[in-house]
Amino acid sequence: MFLKDVFEGKRGLDKVPSAKETKGRHMRLSKKLSLKRDAVYPLSAALGLIVIWYLSVSLLSIPEYLIPGPFAVIEEVISKAPFLLKHTLITLYETLAGFFLALVFSVVASVAVVWWRPVEKAVMPLMVFLQTVPKVSIAPLFIIWFGFGCFPKIIISFLLAYFPIVIEMITGLRDIEPEVLDLSKSMSATSTQIFTKIRIPNSLPYFFTGLRLGALLALVGAIVAEFLGSGEGLGYLVIYANDRLDTRFLFAVLLVMLLLGKLAYSIVEWVEQHAIAWHVSMREKEKIMFTT
């Protein structure tokens, strides 16, 4: 068709797409097809679980006060959507605040630990100690000290979220091949240049791995803190439904938690794909999609 247009004068030879343009077009098309194909697997798994859930409740005649059916839970979410949304926003605020504090602290601490050896010897044991202490055991102390507001929940969320980010980023900052460091030093690169041009770019994939874990742990921390002392939030709703033996509403709250955790993880993953698209791991994914 293209040659026919050229011979008939409808298209000039200067409009011939280059190999680079053709490859880019194929890459974009294959990427879209791969994303659609990848979405089929989690959707199929979710639908399969819903079907198993529905059949189990129906065939085994399980009472609704023990395990409500999936459609009853969805109906409960829809009927109480404004009420659930109000408490979801509170938990989301606590999660985002704790996650942001963990993000800032982790970047500063990781850079300081790798840059100055004395900081590592002073700070790392303290961070490991704080991580080994069960957060459930110290959460009541924060409630006694700071009250029942959002602040103690943010602190617990921060304490749960920071550790994986710090560990992953420190690993990325140090995981440099010795040959690369020797080559940069032979080219008279300063310590600052090595850190900004080599160590930090190399740490970004590790950093985003820690962020994905940190986002989920920040949500868990906020909810656990609400369990122990709160009058609002999703954690409070779990206690509220449990005290009233309202299993249907309890499952509705758990479904909202599940969706909120999935949303947090997916957002971090999306940011990673666009922030470090140049990294070899992302290029390998595109290469696999193009080959497919």
C-alpha positions as CSV (number, residue, x, y, z in Angstrom):
1,M,0.0,0.0,0.0
2,F,2.8,2.4,0.8
3,L,4.7,1.7,-2.5
4,K,1.4,2.2,-4.4
5,D,1.0,5.6,-2.8
6,V,4.6,6.5,-3.7
7,F,4.3,5.5,-7.3
8,E,0.9,7.3,-7.7
9,G,2.4,10.5,-6.2
10,K,0.2,10.5,-3.1
11,R,3.1,10.2,-0.8
12,G,6.7,11.3,-1.2
13,L,9.8,9.3,-0.5
14,D,10.7,11.8,2.1
15,K,7.7,10.6,4.2
16,V,9.2,7.1,4.5
17,P,9.2,6.3,8.2
18,S,12.7,5.6,9.5
19,A,13.7,2.5,11.3
20,K,13.8,4.4,14.6
21,E,10.3,5.7,14.1
22,T,9.0,2.2,13.2
23,K,10.7,0.7,16.2
24,G,9.2,3.4,18.5
25,R,5.8,2.8,17.1
26,H,6.1,-0.9,17.6
27,M,7.4,-0.3,21.1
28,R,4.4,1.9,22.0
29,L,1.9,-0.6,20.5
30,S,3.5,-3.6,22.2
31,K,3.6,-1.7,25.5
32,K,-0.1,-1.0,25.4
33,L,-0.9,-4.6,24.5
34,S,1.4,-5.8,27.3
35,L,-0.3,-3.6,29.8
36,K,-3.7,-4.8,28.8
37,R,-2.5,-8.4,28.9
38,D,-0.9,-7.9,32.3
39,A,-4.1,-6.5,33.7
40,V,-6.0,-9.7,32.8
41,Y,-4.1,-11.8,35.4
42,P,-4.9,-9.8,38.6
43,L,-8.5,-9.2,37.3
44,S,-8.9,-12.9,36.7
45,A,-7.5,-13.8,40.1
46,A,-9.8,-11.3,41.8
47,L,-12.9,-12.6,39.9
48,G,-11.9,-16.1,40.7
49,L,-11.7,-15.3,44.5
50,I,-15.1,-13.6,44.3
51,V,-16.6,-16.6,42.6
52,I,-15.1,-19.0,45.2
53,W,-16.3,-16.7,48.0
54,Y,-19.9,-16.6,46.5
55,L,-20.1,-20.3,45.9
56,S,-18.7,-21.2,49.3
57,V,-21.3,-19.0,51.1
58,S,-24.1,-20.2,48.9
59,L,-23.4,-23.9,48.8
60,L,-22.4,-24.3,52.4
61,S,-25.2,-22.1,53.6
62,I,-22.9,-20.0,55.8
63,P,-24.9,-17.5,57.9
64,E,-24.4,-13.8,57.0
65,Y,-23.3,-13.0,60.5
66,L,-20.3,-15.2,60.0
67,I,-19.3,-14.6,56.4
68,P,-21.5,-12.3,54.2
69,G,-21.5,-12.8,50.5
70,P,-19.5,-10.6,48.2
71,F,-22.6,-8.8,46.7
72,A,-23.9,-8.1,50.2
73,V,-20.5,-6.5,51.1
74,I,-20.5,-4.4,47.9
75,E,-24.0,-3.3,48.7
76,E,-22.9,-2.3,52.2
77,V,-20.0,-0.3,50.8
78,I,-22.3,1.6,48.4
79,S,-25.0,2.2,51.0
80,K,-22.6,3.6,53.5
81,A,-20.2,5.3,51.0
82,P,-20.3,8.8,52.5
83,F,-19.7,7.5,56.0
84,L,-16.8,5.3,54.8
85,L,-15.4,8.1,52.7
86,K,-15.2,10.4,55.7
87,H,-13.2,7.9,57.8
88,T,-11.1,6.8,54.8
89,L,-9.9,10.4,54.2
90,I,-8.8,10.6,57.9
91,T,-6.8,7.4,57.5
92,L,-5.4,8.5,54.2
93,Y,-4.2,11.8,55.7
94,E,-2.4,10.0,58.5
95,T,-0.9,7.6,56.1
96,L,0.3,10.3,53.7
97,A,1.8,12.4,56.5
98,G,3.6,9.4,58.0
99,F,4.8,8.3,54.6
100,F,6.1,11.8,53.8
101,L,8.0,12.1,57.1
102,A,9.5,8.6,56.4
103,L,10.5,9.7,52.9
104,V,12.3,12.8,54.0
105,F,13.9,11.2,57.0
106,S,15.0,8.1,54.9
107,V,16.7,10.2,52.2
108,V,18.6,12.4,54.7
109,A,19.6,9.5,56.9
110,S,20.7,7.3,54.0
111,V,22.9,10.0,52.5
112,A,24.4,10.8,55.9
113,V,25.1,7.2,56.7
114,V,26.9,6.5,53.4
115,W,28.7,9.9,53.3
116,W,30.0,10.0,56.9
117,R,31.2,6.8,58.6
118,P,30.7,8.1,62.2
119,V,27.0,8.8,61.4
120,E,26.5,5.2,60.4
121,K,28.1,3.9,63.7
122,A,25.9,6.3,65.7
123,V,22.5,6.2,63.9
124,M,22.2,2.7,62.4
125,P,22.1,0.8,65.8
126,L,19.4,3.3,67.0
127,M,17.3,2.8,63.9
128,V,17.6,-1.0,64.2
129,F,16.6,-0.8,67.9
130,L,13.5,1.3,67.1
131,Q,12.5,-1.2,64.4
132,T,12.8,-4.2,66.7
133,V,10.5,-2.7,69.3
134,P,6.9,-3.8,68.6
135,K,4.9,-0.7,67.6
136,V,1.8,-2.0,69.2
137,S,3.6,-1.9,72.6
138,I,4.7,1.8,72.3
139,A,1.6,3.1,70.6
140,P,-0.3,3.5,73.9
141,L,2.6,5.7,75.1
142,F,2.2,8.1,72.2
143,I,-1.6,8.2,72.9
144,I,-0.9,9.1,76.5
145,W,1.7,11.7,75.5
146,F,0.0,13.3,72.5
147,G,-3.7,12.5,73.0
148,F,-6.2,10.8,70.6
149,G,-5.7,13.1,67.6
150,C,-3.9,12.4,64.4
151,F,-0.4,13.1,65.6
152,P,0.3,9.8,67.4
153,K,-1.1,7.9,64.4
154,I,1.3,9.8,62.1
155,I,4.2,8.9,64.4
156,I,3.4,5.2,64.4
157,S,2.9,5.3,60.6
158,F,6.3,7.0,60.2
159,L,8.0,4.4,62.5
160,L,6.7,1.5,60.5
161,A,7.5,3.1,57.1
162,Y,11.0,4.5,57.3
163,F,13.0,1.4,57.9
164,P,12.6,-0.4,54.5
165,I,13.2,2.8,52.7
166,V,16.4,3.5,54.6
167,I,17.8,0.0,54.2
168,E,17.0,-0.2,50.5
169,M,18.5,3.3,49.7
170,I,21.7,2.6,51.7
171,T,22.1,-0.7,49.8
172,G,21.6,1.2,46.5
173,L,24.1,3.9,47.4
174,R,26.7,1.3,48.2
175,D,26.0,-1.3,45.6
176,I,28.5,0.2,43.1
177,E,31.0,-1.9,41.1
178,P,34.5,-1.2,42.2
179,E,35.6,-0.8,38.6
180,V,33.2,2.1,38.2
181,L,34.5,3.8,41.3
182,D,38.2,3.3,40.2
183,L,37.4,4.6,36.7
184,S,35.7,7.8,38.1
185,K,38.6,8.4,40.5
186,S,41.1,7.9,37.6
187,M,39.2,10.7,35.8
188,S,39.7,13.0,38.8
189,A,36.1,12.9,39.9
190,T,35.5,14.4,43.3
191,S,33.6,12.7,46.1
192,T,30.6,14.9,45.5
193,Q,30.6,14.1,41.8
194,I,30.8,10.4,42.5
195,F,28.0,10.7,44.9
196,T,25.7,12.7,42.7
197,K,26.5,11.2,39.3
198,I,27.0,7.5,40.3
199,R,25.7,6.6,43.7
200,I,22.4,8.5,43.7
201,P,21.3,7.3,40.2
202,N,22.3,3.8,41.1
203,S,20.2,3.9,44.3
204,L,16.9,4.9,42.7
205,P,15.6,1.4,41.8
206,Y,16.4,0.3,45.4
207,F,14.8,3.5,46.7
208,F,11.5,2.9,44.9
209,T,11.5,-0.7,46.1
210,G,11.7,0.7,49.6
211,L,9.0,3.2,48.8
212,R,6.5,0.5,47.7
213,L,7.0,-1.3,51.0
214,G,7.0,1.9,53.0
215,A,3.7,3.0,51.5
216,L,2.0,-0.2,52.6
217,L,3.6,-0.1,56.0
218,A,2.6,3.5,56.5
219,L,-1.1,2.5,55.9
220,V,-0.7,-0.4,58.3
221,G,0.8,1.8,60.9
222,A,-2.0,4.3,60.7
223,I,-4.7,1.6,61.0
224,V,-3.0,-0.2,63.9
225,A,-2.7,3.1,65.8
226,E,-6.4,3.7,65.2
227,F,-7.1,0.3,66.7
228,L,-5.6,1.3,70.0
229,G,-7.1,4.7,70.6
230,S,-9.2,6.7,68.1
231,G,-12.7,8.0,67.4
232,E,-12.3,8.1,63.6
233,G,-10.5,6.4,60.8
234,L,-10.8,2.9,59.2
235,G,-9.1,1.3,62.2
236,Y,-11.8,2.8,64.5
237,L,-14.5,1.4,62.2
238,V,-13.1,-2.1,62.5
239,I,-13.4,-1.8,66.3
240,Y,-16.8,-0.2,65.9
241,A,-18.1,-3.0,63.7
242,N,-16.5,-5.7,65.9
243,D,-18.1,-4.4,69.1
244,R,-21.5,-4.5,67.4
245,L,-20.9,-7.9,65.7
246,D,-21.7,-6.3,62.4
247,T,-19.8,-8.7,60.1
248,R,-21.2,-7.2,57.0
249,F,-20.0,-3.7,57.8
250,L,-16.6,-5.2,59.0
251,F,-16.1,-6.8,55.6
252,A,-17.0,-3.5,53.9
253,V,-14.3,-1.7,55.9
254,L,-11.8,-4.4,55.1
255,L,-12.6,-4.1,51.4
256,V,-11.9,-0.3,51.6
257,M,-8.6,-1.0,53.3
258,L,-7.7,-3.5,50.6
259,L,-8.4,-1.0,47.8
260,L,-6.6,1.8,49.6
261,G,-3.5,-0.4,50.0
262,K,-3.6,-1.4,46.3
263,L,-4.0,2.3,45.3
264,A,-1.0,3.3,47.3
265,Y,1.2,0.6,45.9
266,S,0.1,1.3,42.3
267,I,0.8,5.0,42.6
268,V,4.3,4.4,43.8
269,E,4.8,1.9,41.0
270,W,3.5,4.3,38.4
271,V,5.9,7.0,39.6
272,E,8.8,4.6,39.5
273,Q,8.0,3.7,35.9
274,H,8.1,7.3,34.8
275,A,10.9,8.6,37.1
276,I,13.5,6.0,36.2
277,A,12.4,5.0,32.8
278,W,16.1,5.3,31.8
279,H,17.2,2.6,34.2
280,V,18.3,-0.8,32.8
281,S,15.5,-2.6,34.7
282,M,12.9,-0.5,32.9
283,R,14.6,-0.9,29.6
284,E,14.7,-4.7,30.0
285,K,10.9,-4.6,30.6
286,E,10.4,-2.6,27.4
287,K,12.8,-5.0,25.5
288,I,10.7,-8.0,26.7
289,M,7.5,-6.3,25.7
290,F,8.9,-5.4,22.2
291,T,10.2,-8.9,21.7
292,T,6.8,-10.3,22.7
